[in-house]
Amino acid sequence: MRLGIIVLLFAFLATGRISAQQKINETIVKYIDVTGDKVKDKTTLKLKAENIDAPFKWNLSIVSNGNKILDHKADDTIINKLFTDKNFVDEDCKNYKECKKQYYYSYILGNLISGIDVDRNYDSISSTIKEELKEKTKLSDKEIEQLTEKIISRIRRKELAVVSIHESPVQRHFPIVYVKEINKFVIVYKW
């Protein structure tokens, strides 16, 4: 039923029939295995705006096994005018409203999971994860070393989803992965 509602929402939006004064209050749900337990987690994007021309406020949350493991809020007032730039979202983006629709209704969730080349970036990934584990846990240095190797191994085998939350089509937060041993996300790479 939900999938049908989402498909209808996309079909409605694709026709361009959102009036300039229509209030935006939408919820889009996608199921993705973020935690690596082979069970798809509920990923929800809630969008709110006074109308299509107003800045959007949005909330991205991930619920796994009944527990909210991620809750990210954003206010896009700063980037709202950038949607007037042709190709801001991608080369198919032709105008302000099309760019906004692509970004909010497709791009954010469509680009939530990204890849990372563990072998090419091993030292940086390893040191970033260790730094995160030291900051977020009370594990010993030996336990941090062991858990870091487990995390890297899971990423390499694609057992963990690398999550990238975008703040705009051209800017994103550092990539993170969910670590079940500590029930938290950790940053895996910094640039």
Backbone torsions as a table, in degrees:
resi	resn	phi	psi	omega
1	MET	NA	-46.8	-179.7
2	ARG	-61.4	-43.0	-179.8
3	LEU	-59.4	-41.5	178.0
4	GLY	-60.9	-41.5	179.2
5	ILE	-64.8	-43.7	179.7
6	ILE	-63.7	-42.9	178.9
7	VAL	-61.5	-43.5	177.9
8	LEU	-63.0	-39.0	177.9
9	LEU	-61.3	-47.4	179.1
10	PHE	-62.5	-41.5	179.4
11	ALA	-62.9	-42.9	178.9
12	PHE	-62.3	-45.6	-178.8
13	LEU	-67.1	-37.1	-178.0
14	ALA	-63.6	-26.8	-179.7
15	THR	-76.2	-11.2	178.5
16	GLY	77.5	19.9	-175.9
17	ARG	-88.7	25.0	174.5
18	ILE	-87.1	119.7	179.6
19	SER	-74.7	156.0	-177.5
20	ALA	-61.3	-25.0	-177.2
21	GLN	-102.3	-0.4	-178.5
22	GLN	-70.4	125.6	178.9
23	LYS	-67.1	137.8	178.6
24	ILE	-99.7	122.3	175.8
25	ASN	-152.9	83.0	-171.4
26	GLU	-121.2	151.3	174.4
27	THR	-128.2	126.2	178.4
28	ILE	-118.7	131.3	-177.7
29	VAL	-120.0	137.2	176.1
30	LYS	-136.6	142.9	179.5
31	TYR	-107.7	121.6	-176.0
32	ILE	-139.7	138.7	173.2
33	ASP	-79.5	97.8	-179.5
34	VAL	-89.2	-33.0	-170.8
35	THR	-88.5	-10.0	178.8
36	GLY	82.4	14.8	-179.9
37	ASP	-97.6	10.2	179.4
38	LYS	67.7	16.4	174.8
39	VAL	-117.2	128.4	-178.0
40	LYS	-71.0	132.2	-178.7
41	ASP	-95.9	145.4	-178.3
42	LYS	-78.1	114.7	179.1
43	THR	-108.4	120.7	-173.8
44	THR	-121.4	131.2	174.5
45	LEU	-116.2	117.5	178.2
46	LYS	-106.9	127.3	-177.5
47	LEU	-114.9	137.0	176.9
48	LYS	-141.4	138.6	174.0
49	ALA	-163.4	155.4	177.4
50	GLU	-64.2	-34.0	176.7
51	ASN	-168.7	177.2	-175.9
52	ILE	-62.0	-27.5	-179.1
53	ASP	-83.6	-15.9	-178.1
54	ALA	-83.4	156.3	175.3
55	PRO	-60.8	141.3	178.6
56	PHE	-88.6	145.5	166.3
57	LYS	-114.4	136.8	-177.4
58	TRP	-142.4	156.9	-179.7
59	ASN	-132.2	126.9	177.0
60	LEU	-111.5	124.0	178.5
61	SER	-132.7	152.5	176.3
62	ILE	-128.5	127.9	177.7
63	VAL	-116.6	127.1	179.1
64	SER	-125.6	126.1	-179.6
65	ASN	49.7	40.1	177.1
66	GLY	82.7	-2.7	-179.3
67	ASN	-110.7	132.7	175.9
68	LYS	-75.3	115.9	-177.5
69	ILE	-104.8	-11.8	177.2
70	LEU	-147.2	137.3	176.1
71	ASP	-145.3	105.2	-176.7
72	HIS	-120.7	126.4	179.1
73	LYS	-112.7	144.2	179.0
74	ALA	-141.9	146.3	175.0
75	ASP	-122.6	114.8	-172.8
76	ASP	-94.8	28.7	178.0
77	THR	-55.9	-42.6	-176.2
78	ILE	-65.0	-37.8	-175.8
79	ILE	-94.2	-5.0	-172.8
80	ASN	-53.8	-44.9	-178.0
81	LYS	-68.9	-21.6	-179.4
82	LEU	-66.6	-20.2	178.6
83	PHE	-65.8	-13.1	175.3
84	THR	-76.2	-18.5	178.7
85	ASP	-71.8	121.8	178.9
86	LYS	-58.2	137.6	178.7
87	ASN	70.1	17.3	-179.7
88	PHE	-58.9	-42.0	179.7
89	VAL	-87.3	-51.2	173.3
90	ASP	-162.8	-179.4	-174.6
91	GLU	-68.4	-15.3	177.2
92	ASP	-85.1	-5.4	-177.5
93	CYS	-78.5	114.6	-172.0
94	LYS	-103.7	-28.3	-178.8
95	ASN	-152.1	174.9	-175.4
96	TYR	-52.1	-54.0	-175.9
97	LYS	-67.0	-40.0	178.1
98	GLU	-63.4	-41.7	179.1
99	CYS	-62.7	-43.9	179.3
100	LYS	-63.4	-45.5	179.9
101	LYS	-60.7	-45.4	179.5
102	GLN	-60.1	-47.2	-175.8
103	TYR	-64.3	-52.3	-173.8
104	TYR	-78.0	-36.0	-173.7
105	TYR	-96.4	-6.0	-178.6
106	SER	-138.6	-51.2	-169.7
107	TYR	-65.4	-47.9	-173.7
108	ILE	-57.7	-54.9	179.8
109	LEU	-75.0	-32.3	-179.9
110	GLY	-66.9	-22.6	-179.9
111	ASN	-115.5	19.0	-178.3
112	LEU	-68.9	-37.7	-179.5
113	ILE	-100.7	128.1	-179.3
114	SER	-129.2	168.2	176.7
115	GLY	-100.4	166.2	175.7
116	ILE	-148.4	136.2	-179.4
117	ASP	-85.2	95.1	-176.1
118	VAL	-61.9	-44.0	-175.8
119	ASP	-65.8	-40.9	-179.2
120	ARG	-71.1	-29.7	-175.3
121	ASN	-116.4	24.5	-171.9
122	TYR	-53.7	-51.5	-175.5
123	ASP	-61.5	-43.8	-180.0
124	SER	-67.0	-43.2	179.0
125	ILE	-63.1	-47.1	-179.3
126	SER	-59.6	-47.6	-178.1
127	SER	-68.6	-34.8	178.4
128	THR	-66.6	-45.3	179.3
129	ILE	-62.8	-44.6	178.9
130	LYS	-59.4	-43.0	179.0
131	GLU	-61.7	-43.8	178.6
132	GLU	-63.4	-44.8	-179.1
133	LEU	-64.9	-37.6	176.8
134	LYS	-63.6	-39.0	-177.8
135	GLU	-73.9	-35.6	-170.4
136	LYS	-102.8	-4.1	-178.2
137	THR	-137.2	176.7	174.0
138	LYS	-114.3	27.3	-179.4
139	LEU	-69.4	151.3	175.4
140	SER	-72.3	165.8	178.6
141	ASP	-58.8	-39.7	179.5
142	LYS	-65.3	-42.3	179.1
143	GLU	-66.0	-37.8	177.4
144	ILE	-63.3	-44.0	178.8
145	GLU	-59.6	-46.7	-178.7
146	GLN	-65.9	-44.0	-179.5
147	LEU	-67.6	-37.4	176.8
148	THR	-58.5	-45.3	179.4
149	GLU	-64.8	-37.2	176.3
150	LYS	-62.3	-45.5	-178.9
151	ILE	-62.3	-47.4	-179.6
152	ILE	-61.8	-40.7	178.2
153	SER	-62.3	-42.5	178.9
154	ARG	-64.9	-40.0	177.9
155	ILE	-64.2	-45.9	-178.7
156	ARG	-59.7	-39.4	-179.8
157	ARG	-85.2	4.6	-179.8
158	LYS	59.7	33.3	175.3
159	GLU	-87.4	-17.3	177.4
160	LEU	-117.3	136.7	175.6
161	ALA	-82.0	131.4	173.9
162	VAL	-89.5	115.3	-174.4
163	VAL	-96.4	130.1	177.1
164	SER	-125.2	110.8	179.0
165	ILE	-92.1	121.2	-179.0
166	HIS	-88.3	138.0	173.7
167	GLU	-96.3	-17.3	174.3
168	SER	-165.2	172.1	178.2
169	PRO	-62.1	-17.9	-177.8
170	VAL	-114.5	3.5	-179.2
171	GLN	-141.3	135.7	177.3
172	ARG	-140.0	161.6	175.6
173	HIS	-73.9	166.7	174.6
174	PHE	-59.5	142.8	179.2
175	PRO	-65.9	143.5	-177.6
176	ILE	-130.4	158.2	172.0
177	VAL	-133.7	151.7	178.1
178	TYR	-87.9	128.7	-178.9
179	VAL	-109.8	107.4	-174.1
180	LYS	-63.8	-29.6	-178.5
181	GLU	-64.4	-26.1	179.9
182	ILE	-118.6	-0.4	-180.0
183	ASN	54.8	42.7	-179.8
184	LYS	-148.0	159.0	169.8
185	PHE	-85.5	146.4	173.3
186	VAL	-129.4	146.0	174.3
187	ILE	-70.6	137.0	-179.2
188	VAL	-110.2	-13.3	-177.5
189	TYR	-158.6	137.7	176.0
190	LYS	-124.6	144.6	177.3
191	TRP	-117.5	NA	NA
